[in-house]
Amino acid sequence: QLQLVESGGDLVQPGGSLRLSCAASGFTLDYYAIGWFRQAPGKEREGVSCISGRGGNTNYLDSVKGRFTISRDNAKNTVYLQMNSLKPEDTAVYYCAVHFYCSGPLYSRFRWGQGTQVTVSS
């Protein structure tokens, strides 16, 4: 199985910022596109952002566009999600996932991890 470890979630006030990290365990990340997903309480999981294997192409959920930035450092085997101007509706557990390419399905050997909790509240 392909395993990823998410970190960086925290409790922040509206308007605050966080940087989430997604690190590969047991494989080299640079061959794959990596997506960030989130699941709020009582809601379905939704895609937030994705970055291509070499970092040249990115996409974002409309509601986070202009506030979130996805990036990767393949030398560190890590993908990041910089989240600025956070809103209460961003509250969710955030997960990262492995694709061959952002427009395609998740890699068949990928399994969801535990995610990292982001809570935006005053």
Secondary structure, 3 states (H helix, E strand, C coil): CEEEEEECCCEECCCCCEEEEEEEECCCHHHCEEEEEEECCCCCCEEEEEECCCCCCEEECHHHCCCEEEEEEHHHCEEEEEECCCCHHHCEEEEEEEECCCCCCECCCECCCCCEEEEECC
